[in-house]
Amino acid sequence: MSQPAVHEFALRVYMQDTDASGFVYHANYLAYAERARTEMLRVGRIDHAGMLARGEGVWVVAGATIKYLRPALLDDALVVRSRPIEVGAAHTRIEQRVERGSELLAEITVTVAWLTRGGRPQRQPAEWRSAWLQMVEAAREAW
C-alpha cells in the first residue's frame, strides 16, 4: 500500500446534502467519511471489490463516533483527512476529520473489521496489516 500517511479526499456540498436548516445533514458526514475511506483503500491498491467477489472477505464498520464542531453549508469545499490509528489482527481504527479550509467541522473515529462472507471476524491479509502499521507510524508525525 503506497500512499501518503494522511489521505485527503476533497468534495463539495450540494443541495441534496443539506437539511431544512441549510446545514449539511448530520448523517452525511458519515457518508463523506465512507467515501474517503474507500478512496484511501483504492489509493493503497486494496481491491476491496475483488476480495468481496472472490469471497475472501469484506470490510464492515464495527463502530463509529462523531463529534460535530461546526456546520458545513451549501457549496462549501470540504476535505476529509483520514489516517489509521490502530491496527489489530482483524480490525483497523481510522481517525477522520472533515475540514473547510483551516476550520475543523467534525471529528470521526471508525473501527472497520475484516470479516468472512459469513460475517465472522478473520485476520486481515498480512500485507494489508503491514501497510496499515507503516501508515500508523508515518501518520503520527503528519497529523
Buried (B, 14 or more C-beta within 10 A) or exposed (E): BEBEBBBBBEBEBEEEBBEEEEBBBEEBBBEBBBEBBBBBBBBBEBEBEEBEEEEBBBBEBBEBEBEBEEBBBEEBEBBBBBBBBBBBEBBBBBBBBBBBEEEBBBBBBBBBBBBEEEEEBBEBBEEBBEBBBBBBEBBEEEE
